[in-house]
Amino acid sequence: MFSSLELTVGNLVGNIVFYVMAIVSSITALNQANVETDLITNNLSIIFVSILLAFALAFGLGSTDVIKRLLFS
């Protein structure tokens, strides 16, 4: 997977988890320092929901043939 980028699945998941944890801990540290983080949190929530919506839409559209075969068999 992603051979042109020289990324394996484990490497990709590890990078995603690392950056998500870094962002969450940074926001928590800023919040503890009494910095207003509502704007950052709202923007990250919108980005996260849009990514989940894109995955759900791709999964739904990608499985139409499978669902058709299940319904008409």
CNS distance restraints for C-alpha pairs under 8 A (distance, minus, plus):
assign (resid   1 and name CA) (resid   7 and name CA) 6.91 0.50 0.50
assign (resid   1 and name CA) (resid   8 and name CA) 5.98 0.50 0.50
assign (resid   1 and name CA) (resid   9 and name CA) 6.59 0.50 0.50
assign (resid   2 and name CA) (resid   6 and name CA) 6.25 0.50 0.50
assign (resid   2 and name CA) (resid   7 and name CA) 5.51 0.50 0.50
assign (resid   2 and name CA) (resid   8 and name CA) 6.83 0.50 0.50
assign (resid   3 and name CA) (resid   7 and name CA) 6.17 0.50 0.50
assign (resid   3 and name CA) (resid   8 and name CA) 7.54 0.50 0.50
assign (resid   7 and name CA) (resid  11 and name CA) 6.06 0.50 0.50
assign (resid   7 and name CA) (resid  12 and name CA) 6.26 0.50 0.50
assign (resid   8 and name CA) (resid  12 and name CA) 6.11 0.50 0.50
assign (resid   9 and name CA) (resid  13 and name CA) 6.15 0.50 0.50
assign (resid  10 and name CA) (resid  14 and name CA) 5.97 0.50 0.50
assign (resid  11 and name CA) (resid  15 and name CA) 6.15 0.50 0.50
assign (resid  12 and name CA) (resid  16 and name CA) 6.26 0.50 0.50
assign (resid  13 and name CA) (resid  17 and name CA) 6.13 0.50 0.50
assign (resid  14 and name CA) (resid  18 and name CA) 6.06 0.50 0.50
assign (resid  15 and name CA) (resid  19 and name CA) 6.22 0.50 0.50
assign (resid  16 and name CA) (resid  20 and name CA) 6.11 0.50 0.50
assign (resid  17 and name CA) (resid  21 and name CA) 6.07 0.50 0.50
assign (resid  18 and name CA) (resid  22 and name CA) 6.15 0.50 0.50
assign (resid  19 and name CA) (resid  23 and name CA) 6.12 0.50 0.50
assign (resid  20 and name CA) (resid  24 and name CA) 6.15 0.50 0.50
assign (resid  21 and name CA) (resid  25 and name CA) 6.00 0.50 0.50
assign (resid  22 and name CA) (resid  26 and name CA) 6.02 0.50 0.50
assign (resid  23 and name CA) (resid  27 and name CA) 6.17 0.50 0.50
assign (resid  24 and name CA) (resid  28 and name CA) 6.13 0.50 0.50
assign (resid  25 and name CA) (resid  29 and name CA) 6.05 0.50 0.50
assign (resid  26 and name CA) (resid  30 and name CA) 6.16 0.50 0.50
assign (resid  27 and name CA) (resid  31 and name CA) 6.05 0.50 0.50
assign (resid  27 and name CA) (resid  37 and name CA) 6.89 0.50 0.50
assign (resid  27 and name CA) (resid  41 and name CA) 7.84 0.50 0.50
assign (resid  28 and name CA) (resid  32 and name CA) 6.17 0.50 0.50
assign (resid  29 and name CA) (resid  33 and name CA) 6.29 0.50 0.50
assign (resid  30 and name CA) (resid  34 and name CA) 6.57 0.50 0.50
assign (resid  30 and name CA) (resid  35 and name CA) 5.36 0.50 0.50
assign (resid  30 and name CA) (resid  36 and name CA) 7.70 0.50 0.50
assign (resid  30 and name CA) (resid  37 and name CA) 7.09 0.50 0.50
assign (resid  31 and name CA) (resid  35 and name CA) 5.36 0.50 0.50
assign (resid  31 and name CA) (resid  36 and name CA) 6.62 0.50 0.50
assign (resid  31 and name CA) (resid  37 and name CA) 6.22 0.50 0.50
assign (resid  37 and name CA) (resid  41 and name CA) 6.03 0.50 0.50
assign (resid  38 and name CA) (resid  42 and name CA) 5.96 0.50 0.50
assign (resid  39 and name CA) (resid  43 and name CA) 6.14 0.50 0.50
assign (resid  40 and name CA) (resid  44 and name CA) 6.13 0.50 0.50
assign (resid  41 and name CA) (resid  45 and name CA) 6.08 0.50 0.50
assign (resid  42 and name CA) (resid  46 and name CA) 6.27 0.50 0.50
assign (resid  43 and name CA) (resid  47 and name CA) 6.25 0.50 0.50
assign (resid  44 and name CA) (resid  48 and name CA) 6.02 0.50 0.50
assign (resid  45 and name CA) (resid  49 and name CA) 6.09 0.50 0.50
assign (resid  46 and name CA) (resid  50 and name CA) 6.09 0.50 0.50
assign (resid  47 and name CA) (resid  51 and name CA) 6.23 0.50 0.50
assign (resid  48 and name CA) (resid  52 and name CA) 6.28 0.50 0.50
assign (resid  49 and name CA) (resid  53 and name CA) 6.05 0.50 0.50
assign (resid  50 and name CA) (resid  54 and name CA) 6.11 0.50 0.50
assign (resid  51 and name CA) (resid  55 and name CA) 6.29 0.50 0.50
assign (resid  52 and name CA) (resid  56 and name CA) 6.12 0.50 0.50
assign (resid  53 and name CA) (resid  57 and name CA) 6.02 0.50 0.50
assign (resid  54 and name CA) (resid  58 and name CA) 6.05 0.50 0.50
assign (resid  55 and name CA) (resid  59 and name CA) 5.99 0.50 0.50
assign (resid  56 and name CA) (resid  60 and name CA) 6.00 0.50 0.50
assign (resid  57 and name CA) (resid  61 and name CA) 6.01 0.50 0.50
assign (resid  58 and name CA) (resid  62 and name CA) 5.75 0.50 0.50
assign (resid  59 and name CA) (resid  63 and name CA) 6.10 0.50 0.50
assign (resid  60 and name CA) (resid  64 and name CA) 6.64 0.50 0.50
assign (resid  63 and name CA) (resid  67 and name CA) 6.25 0.50 0.50
assign (resid  64 and name CA) (resid  68 and name CA) 6.11 0.50 0.50
assign (resid  65 and name CA) (resid  69 and name CA) 6.22 0.50 0.50
assign (resid  66 and name CA) (resid  70 and name CA) 6.23 0.50 0.50
assign (resid  67 and name CA) (resid  71 and name CA) 6.08 0.50 0.50
assign (resid  68 and name CA) (resid  72 and name CA) 6.05 0.50 0.50
assign (resid  69 and name CA) (resid  73 and name CA) 5.83 0.50 0.50
